[in-house]
Amino acid sequence: MALALPGRLVLLDYGEVLSRTPSDADRAALLELAAAPAERFWPAYWAERDRLDHGRIPVRDYWLGIGRACGAEWDDARLQALWAADLRSWLTVDQEVLAIVGELHAGGTRLAVLSNAGFDYGLLHHSPLASVAERIFLSAELGLLKPDPAIYLKVAD
């Protein structure tokens, strides 16, 4: 079935719109890899997330900071495992939402994606989603974060 919105462009968010919220199992896997209590890990995880998504700190520094906050010194193998588990947790898509995206695409509706996401989410530029979206915009690549109006103006340009 095709769903057409002639003359319109639909701008979609990735996290928790096209993708699902990380599951309890995903969150438990991160905690197990971190070997840290939830009450220390999650505040540290979120404390610097905006800076990561803004492109202001490298992924390695982000994870090292979480480790410090948890009283842990993670080696490179552990950092890589944590990063991979976290990335994987945000890649699970909502198939019902993507079915609607497919209907919009089939109807000729223009589509784009804008997400508060770090440089590491650049893999979305090479995903199947990239074949239906005209552009995928990541906050780190733009140097701006939602809800700053400037990010929407940059995307509109």
C-alpha positions in Angstrom: 0.0 0.0 0.0 1.3 3.5 -0.9 0.8 6.5 1.4 1.4 9.8 -0.4 1.9 13.2 1.0 2.5 15.2 -2.2 4.7 18.2 -1.9 5.7 17.3 1.6 8.9 16.0 3.2 8.5 13.9 6.4 11.4 14.4 8.8 11.8 11.3 11.1 13.7 10.9 14.3 15.7 7.7 14.6 16.0 7.0 18.4 12.8 5.7 19.9 10.8 6.5 16.8 12.4 4.4 14.0 14.4 2.4 16.6 13.0 0.9 19.7 14.1 1.9 23.2 16.9 -0.5 24.3 15.3 -3.5 25.9 15.7 -4.6 29.5 18.0 -7.4 28.2 20.1 -4.8 26.3 20.4 -2.7 29.5 21.3 -5.8 31.6 24.0 -6.8 29.0 25.6 -3.3 29.4 25.6 -3.6 33.2 27.1 -7.0 33.1 29.9 -5.9 30.7 30.5 -2.8 32.9 30.5 -4.9 36.1 29.0 -1.8 37.7 25.9 -1.1 39.8 23.0 0.5 37.9 22.9 3.4 40.3 26.4 4.5 39.3 26.4 3.3 35.6 23.2 4.9 34.3 23.7 8.5 35.7 27.2 8.4 34.2 25.9 7.0 30.9 23.5 9.9 30.5 25.6 12.6 32.0 27.8 13.0 28.9 25.5 11.6 26.2 24.6 15.0 24.9 28.3 15.8 24.5 28.8 12.6 22.6 25.8 13.1 20.4 27.0 16.7 19.8 30.3 15.4 18.5 32.3 17.1 21.3 33.9 14.0 22.9 35.2 10.9 21.2 33.5 7.6 21.9 36.5 6.3 23.8 36.5 9.3 26.1 32.8 8.9 26.7 33.2 5.3 27.8 36.4 6.0 29.9 34.4 8.7 31.7 31.6 6.2 32.5 34.3 3.8 33.8 35.8 6.5 36.1 32.3 7.4 37.5 31.8 3.7 38.2 35.3 3.3 39.8 36.4 1.1 37.0 39.4 1.1 34.6 38.3 -0.7 31.5 40.8 -2.0 29.0 40.4 -1.5 25.3 38.7 -4.8 24.8 36.1 -3.9 27.5 35.6 -0.5 26.0 35.0 -2.0 22.5 32.5 -4.5 24.0 30.6 -1.8 25.9 30.4 0.4 22.8 29.3 -2.5 20.6 26.6 -3.6 23.0 25.3 0.0 23.4 25.3 0.6 19.6 23.5 -2.7 19.0 20.9 -1.8 21.6 19.9 1.3 19.6 19.8 -0.5 16.3 16.7 -2.5 16.9 14.0 -1.0 14.7 10.3 -0.7 15.1 9.0 -2.7 12.2 5.5 -1.2 12.3 6.9 2.3 12.0 9.3 1.2 9.2 6.3 -0.3 7.4 4.7 3.1 7.4 8.0 4.6 6.2 7.9 2.1 3.3 4.4 3.1 2.5 5.3 6.8 2.4 8.3 6.0 0.2 6.2 3.9 -2.1 3.7 6.8 -2.4 6.5 9.2 -3.5 6.7 11.1 -0.2 10.1 12.6 0.5 11.7 11.3 3.6 14.7 12.4 5.8 16.0 11.4 9.2 17.4 13.6 11.9 18.8 12.1 15.1 20.7 13.2 18.1 23.5 10.7 17.6 27.3 10.6 17.7 29.6 10.1 14.8 29.5 6.3 15.3 26.0 6.2 14.0 27.3 7.2 10.6 26.7 3.6 9.8 23.0 4.6 9.2 24.2 6.3 6.0 24.9 2.9 4.7 21.9 1.1 6.1 18.8 0.0 4.2 17.0 3.1 5.6 19.4 5.2 3.6 17.8 3.8 0.4 14.4 5.4 1.2 15.5 8.6 3.0 16.9 11.4 0.9 19.3 12.3 3.7 20.2 11.1 7.1 21.3 13.9 9.4 23.2 13.2 12.6 23.6 15.8 15.3 27.4 15.1 15.7 27.9 15.7 12.0 25.9 19.0 12.2 27.5 20.1 15.4 24.1 20.9 16.8 21.6 19.1 19.1 17.8 18.9 19.0 15.8 20.8 20.1 18.0 23.8 19.1 16.1 25.5 16.3 19.4 25.9 14.4 19.5 22.2 13.7 16.1 22.3 12.0 17.1 25.3 10.0 20.3 23.6 8.9 18.4 20.5 7.9 15.8 22.6 6.0 18.7 24.2 4.0 
